[in-house]
């Protein structure tokens, strides 16, 4: 029997780089850093829901933490005259203070715009969640989303799976739709994977998206 592995973690060090880039000699510092990173990610996931964020990357040195937010709608995050980014930086600093044993560090927030959002799995997953939360039928949402994704020339294959009380049914079930090819076992395959949840009155529907964007043959293409 094979193990189901995360498509991102499976390719770490091959065509992918780590999303948290830092080093800690002391085990206590390592534990604190992991807790800080987790708190920041959890906060940003909730705070920036709907801002089409594709990735949150964290780098640190001894004095400062750099948080890189990749989004297809940077204007929503930055705000008018940069007010949004300043407020968000202060909120991240407050989140860090809530972690026990975390040292006081300056936070530097960088926002990077992502081109062609339809080829990014977190954006596609949120688009599906948005459609389901607007009470659209799940089959129509899946078909329309797959057509949008496959219209992008960077994409060679897409697979979407949703599960839960679909259509408000009493018993939960799973539905899946696939176009093109999604080679999960090929390490050089650029597979983008994301999970999302749609919050509906009768329960939560889970969404998984796999997007295949061709093969990467050299390490210069790491993302």
C-alpha positions as CSV (number, residue, x, y, z in Angstrom):
1,X,0.0,0.0,0.0
2,X,1.2,3.5,-0.8
3,X,1.2,6.5,1.6
4,X,-0.7,9.6,0.7
5,X,1.9,12.5,0.9
6,X,1.4,16.2,0.7
7,X,2.3,17.3,-2.9
8,X,4.3,20.3,-1.5
9,X,6.3,18.5,1.2
10,X,7.0,15.6,-1.2
11,X,8.9,18.0,-3.5
12,X,10.9,19.9,-0.8
13,X,14.5,20.2,-1.8
14,X,13.7,19.0,-5.3
15,X,11.7,21.7,-7.0
16,X,10.3,23.5,-3.9
17,X,11.9,25.6,-1.2
18,X,10.8,25.9,2.5
19,X,8.1,28.5,3.3
20,X,9.9,29.2,6.7
21,X,13.5,30.0,6.2
22,X,15.6,30.4,9.4
23,X,18.0,28.4,11.6
24,X,18.0,27.9,15.4
25,X,20.9,26.1,17.2
26,X,19.1,25.9,20.6
27,X,16.0,23.5,20.7
28,X,14.1,26.0,22.9
29,X,14.6,28.7,20.3
30,X,13.5,26.3,17.6
31,X,10.3,25.5,19.5
32,X,9.5,29.2,20.0
33,X,10.2,30.0,16.4
34,X,7.8,27.3,15.2
35,X,5.1,28.5,17.6
36,X,5.6,32.1,16.4
37,X,5.4,31.0,12.7
38,X,2.3,28.9,13.3
39,X,0.6,31.8,15.2
40,X,1.4,34.3,12.3
41,X,0.1,31.9,9.6
42,X,-3.1,31.1,11.6
43,X,-3.8,34.8,12.1
44,X,-3.1,35.8,8.5
45,X,-5.3,32.9,7.2
46,X,-8.2,34.3,9.1
47,X,-7.4,38.0,8.7
48,X,-6.7,37.9,4.9
49,X,-9.5,35.6,3.9
50,X,-10.9,36.9,0.7
51,X,-7.7,38.7,-0.3
52,X,-6.6,35.9,-2.6
53,X,-3.4,35.1,-0.7
54,X,-1.4,32.3,-2.4
55,X,1.5,31.9,0.1
56,X,2.9,33.3,3.3
57,X,6.7,33.0,3.6
58,X,8.7,33.8,6.8
59,X,12.3,34.7,7.0
60,X,14.2,35.8,10.2
61,X,17.5,37.0,11.5
62,X,18.5,37.8,15.1
63,X,16.7,41.1,15.1
64,X,13.8,41.0,12.7
65,X,11.1,38.8,11.1
66,X,10.3,39.3,7.4
67,X,6.8,38.2,6.4
68,X,6.3,37.9,2.6
69,X,2.7,37.7,1.5
70,X,2.0,36.7,-2.1
71,X,-1.4,37.8,-3.3
72,X,-3.2,38.4,-6.6
73,X,-5.0,41.5,-5.1
74,X,-2.2,43.5,-3.3
75,X,-4.4,46.6,-3.2
76,X,-6.7,44.9,-0.7
77,X,-3.8,44.1,1.7
78,X,-1.8,47.4,1.3
79,X,-4.9,49.7,1.6
80,X,-5.1,53.3,0.7
81,X,-1.8,55.1,1.1
82,X,-0.3,52.0,2.7
83,X,-2.6,52.2,5.8
84,X,-3.5,48.5,5.5
85,X,0.0,47.2,5.5
86,X,1.0,49.4,8.5
87,X,-2.0,48.2,10.5
88,X,-1.3,44.6,9.6
89,X,2.4,44.9,10.7
90,X,1.2,46.1,14.1
91,X,-1.3,43.3,14.4
92,X,1.4,40.7,13.6
93,X,3.6,42.2,16.3
94,X,0.8,41.8,18.8
95,X,0.3,38.2,17.7
96,X,4.0,37.5,18.3
97,X,3.8,39.0,21.8
98,X,1.0,36.5,22.7
99,X,3.5,33.6,22.2
100,X,5.1,32.6,25.5
101,X,8.9,33.2,25.5
102,X,8.9,34.9,22.1
103,X,11.6,37.7,21.9
104,X,10.7,41.2,20.9
105,X,11.5,41.5,17.2
106,X,10.8,44.0,14.4
107,X,8.4,42.9,11.8
108,X,9.0,43.7,8.1
109,X,6.0,43.1,5.8
110,X,6.5,42.6,2.1
111,X,3.7,42.1,-0.3
112,X,4.3,40.6,-3.7
113,X,1.8,40.5,-6.6
114,X,1.0,37.1,-8.2
115,X,0.3,37.0,-11.9
116,X,-2.4,34.6,-13.4
117,X,-4.3,33.8,-10.2
118,X,-6.3,31.1,-12.0
119,X,-3.1,28.9,-12.0
120,X,-2.7,29.2,-8.2
121,X,-4.5,26.5,-6.2
122,X,-5.2,28.6,-3.0
123,X,-7.0,31.2,-5.2
124,X,-9.0,28.5,-7.1
125,X,-9.9,26.8,-3.8
126,X,-11.2,30.1,-2.4
127,X,-13.2,30.8,-5.6
128,X,-15.0,27.5,-5.1
129,X,-15.6,28.2,-1.4
130,X,-17.0,31.7,-2.4
131,X,-19.4,30.1,-5.0
132,X,-20.6,27.5,-2.5
133,X,-21.1,30.2,0.2
134,X,-23.3,32.1,-2.3
135,X,-25.6,29.1,-2.4
136,X,-24.7,28.1,-6.0
137,X,-25.1,24.5,-6.9
138,X,-21.8,22.6,-6.4
139,X,-21.7,20.9,-9.8
140,X,-22.0,24.2,-11.6
141,X,-19.3,25.8,-9.4
142,X,-16.9,22.8,-10.1
143,X,-17.5,22.9,-13.9
144,X,-17.2,26.7,-14.2
145,X,-14.0,26.7,-12.1
146,X,-12.4,23.9,-14.0
147,X,-13.1,25.7,-17.3
148,X,-11.5,28.9,-16.0
149,X,-8.4,27.1,-14.8
150,X,-7.9,25.1,-18.0
151,X,-8.3,28.3,-20.0
152,X,-4.9,29.4,-18.6
153,X,-2.1,28.3,-20.9
154,X,0.3,27.6,-17.9
155,X,-2.1,24.8,-16.6
156,X,-1.9,21.3,-18.0
157,X,-4.2,19.6,-15.6
158,X,-6.5,20.2,-12.6
159,X,-8.3,18.0,-10.1
160,X,-10.8,19.3,-7.6
161,X,-12.4,17.3,-4.7
162,X,-15.1,18.5,-2.4
163,X,-16.7,16.6,0.5
164,X,-19.4,17.3,3.1
165,X,-23.1,17.9,3.1
166,X,-23.3,18.7,-0.6
167,X,-26.6,20.4,-1.6
168,X,-27.7,20.3,2.0
169,X,-28.1,16.5,2.0
170,X,-28.4,14.7,5.4
171,X,-25.6,12.3,4.6
172,X,-22.2,13.7,3.6
173,X,-20.4,12.5,0.5
174,X,-17.5,13.4,-1.8
175,X,-17.5,14.6,-5.4
176,X,-14.5,15.0,-7.7
177,X,-13.8,16.5,-11.1
178,X,-10.6,16.2,-13.2
179,X,-9.3,17.7,-16.5
180,X,-5.9,17.0,-18.1
181,X,-3.3,15.1,-16.2
182,X,-2.0,15.5,-12.6
183,X,1.1,13.3,-12.1
184,X,1.4,13.2,-8.3
185,X,4.3,10.8,-8.2
186,X,6.6,12.7,-10.6
187,X,9.0,14.8,-8.5
188,X,9.8,17.3,-11.2
189,X,6.1,17.9,-11.8
190,X,5.0,21.4,-10.6
191,X,1.9,20.4,-8.6
192,X,0.3,23.2,-6.7
193,X,-2.0,22.0,-3.9
194,X,-4.4,23.8,-1.5
195,X,-7.1,23.1,1.0
196,X,-10.0,25.4,1.8
197,X,-13.3,25.3,3.7
198,X,-16.7,26.7,2.7
199,X,-18.8,27.6,5.8
200,X,-22.5,26.9,5.1
201,X,-25.5,27.0,7.5
202,X,-25.8,23.2,7.5
203,X,-22.1,22.5,7.9
204,X,-18.6,22.9,6.6
205,X,-17.6,21.7,3.1
206,X,-14.0,20.7,2.5
207,X,-12.2,21.6,-0.7
208,X,-9.0,20.2,-2.2
209,X,-7.4,21.5,-5.4
210,X,-4.5,20.1,-7.4
211,X,-3.1,22.1,-10.3
212,X,-0.4,20.7,-12.7
213,X,1.7,23.4,-14.3
214,X,4.2,21.4,-16.3
215,X,7.6,20.0,-15.3
216,X,10.6,21.9,-13.8
217,X,13.9,20.6,-15.1
218,X,16.3,22.9,-13.3
219,X,16.6,24.3,-9.7
220,X,16.3,27.9,-11.0
221,X,12.6,27.4,-11.3
222,X,12.1,26.8,-7.5
223,X,9.1,28.6,-6.0
